[in-house]
Amino acid sequence: MKPRIPAFVCATGSWLMAICIVLPYPIYTTYLDLGKYIGQFQGVGICAINLQDDMQEYMRGLFLAMYVLPLAVTAYLYIRMSRKLQTEEGPMPVMMFEGVRPRVSGGSHDFR
């Protein structure tokens, strides 16, 4: 019976968190102008990751934040929910619906 966080706040928080996580990525990106190296590619360029800088810490942080942390939270919630369901006493409630049997009359039909 606790109040829930509105969906708009969750969505906005998710967007802001994603932007903050990816914000350092352009630091490790280098633009290469292919026209300098190959004449026929004048005006063509590519973005490449600069692996010379210390990028291992950034990638390790991304791995932890984007894979390990959600995996751990999901596992924790599954374990917590399974324990909550196991502590319920008695069999699970099952609802059965009985169909209404049509009445069979002695041959006379009541048309109204």
Secondary structure as a PSIPRED ss2 file (coil, helix, strand):
# PSIPRED VFORMAT (PSIPRED V4.0)

   1 M C   1.000  0.000  0.000
   2 K C   1.000  0.000  0.000
   3 P C   1.000  0.000  0.000
   4 R C   1.000  0.000  0.000
   5 I C   1.000  0.000  0.000
   6 P C   1.000  0.000  0.000
   7 A H   0.000  1.000  0.000
   8 F H   0.000  1.000  0.000
   9 V H   0.000  1.000  0.000
  10 C H   0.000  1.000  0.000
  11 A H   0.000  1.000  0.000
  12 T H   0.000  1.000  0.000
  13 G H   0.000  1.000  0.000
  14 S H   0.000  1.000  0.000
  15 W H   0.000  1.000  0.000
  16 L H   0.000  1.000  0.000
  17 M H   0.000  1.000  0.000
  18 A H   0.000  1.000  0.000
  19 I H   0.000  1.000  0.000
  20 C H   0.000  1.000  0.000
  21 I H   0.000  1.000  0.000
  22 V H   0.000  1.000  0.000
  23 L C   1.000  0.000  0.000
  24 P C   1.000  0.000  0.000
  25 Y H   0.000  1.000  0.000
  26 P H   0.000  1.000  0.000
  27 I H   0.000  1.000  0.000
  28 Y H   0.000  1.000  0.000
  29 T E   0.000  0.000  1.000
  30 T E   0.000  0.000  1.000
  31 Y E   0.000  0.000  1.000
  32 L E   0.000  0.000  1.000
  33 D E   0.000  0.000  1.000
  34 L H   0.000  1.000  0.000
  35 G H   0.000  1.000  0.000
  36 K H   0.000  1.000  0.000
  37 Y H   0.000  1.000  0.000
  38 I C   1.000  0.000  0.000
  39 G H   0.000  1.000  0.000
  40 Q H   0.000  1.000  0.000
  41 F H   0.000  1.000  0.000
  42 Q C   1.000  0.000  0.000
  43 G C   1.000  0.000  0.000
  44 V C   1.000  0.000  0.000
  45 G E   0.000  0.000  1.000
  46 I E   0.000  0.000  1.000
  47 C E   0.000  0.000  1.000
  48 A E   0.000  0.000  1.000
  49 I E   0.000  0.000  1.000
  50 N C   1.000  0.000  0.000
  51 L C   1.000  0.000  0.000
  52 Q C   1.000  0.000  0.000
  53 D C   1.000  0.000  0.000
  54 D C   1.000  0.000  0.000
  55 M C   1.000  0.000  0.000
  56 Q H   0.000  1.000  0.000
  57 E H   0.000  1.000  0.000
  58 Y H   0.000  1.000  0.000
  59 M H   0.000  1.000  0.000
  60 R H   0.000  1.000  0.000
  61 G H   0.000  1.000  0.000
  62 L H   0.000  1.000  0.000
  63 F H   0.000  1.000  0.000
  64 L H   0.000  1.000  0.000
  65 A H   0.000  1.000  0.000
  66 M H   0.000  1.000  0.000
  67 Y H   0.000  1.000  0.000
  68 V H   0.000  1.000  0.000
  69 L H   0.000  1.000  0.000
  70 P H   0.000  1.000  0.000
  71 L H   0.000  1.000  0.000
  72 A H   0.000  1.000  0.000
  73 V H   0.000  1.000  0.000
  74 T H   0.000  1.000  0.000
  75 A H   0.000  1.000  0.000
  76 Y H   0.000  1.000  0.000
  77 L H   0.000  1.000  0.000
  78 Y H   0.000  1.000  0.000
  79 I H   0.000  1.000  0.000
  80 R H   0.000  1.000  0.000
  81 M H   0.000  1.000  0.000
  82 S H   0.000  1.000  0.000
  83 R H   0.000  1.000  0.000
  84 K H   0.000  1.000  0.000
  85 L H   0.000  1.000  0.000
  86 Q H   0.000  1.000  0.000
  87 T C   1.000  0.000  0.000
  88 E C   1.000  0.000  0.000
  89 E C   1.000  0.000  0.000
  90 G C   1.000  0.000  0.000
  91 P C   1.000  0.000  0.000
  92 M C   1.000  0.000  0.000
  93 P C   1.000  0.000  0.000
  94 V C   1.000  0.000  0.000
  95 M C   1.000  0.000  0.000
  96 M C   1.000  0.000  0.000
  97 F C   1.000  0.000  0.000
  98 E C   1.000  0.000  0.000
  99 G C   1.000  0.000  0.000
 100 V C   1.000  0.000  0.000
 101 R C   1.000  0.000  0.000
 102 P C   1.000  0.000  0.000
 103 R C   1.000  0.000  0.000
 104 V C   1.000  0.000  0.000
 105 S C   1.000  0.000  0.000
 106 G C   1.000  0.000  0.000
 107 G C   1.000  0.000  0.000
 108 S C   1.000  0.000  0.000
 109 H C   1.000  0.000  0.000
 110 D C   1.000  0.000  0.000
 111 F C   1.000  0.000  0.000
 112 R C   1.000  0.000  0.000
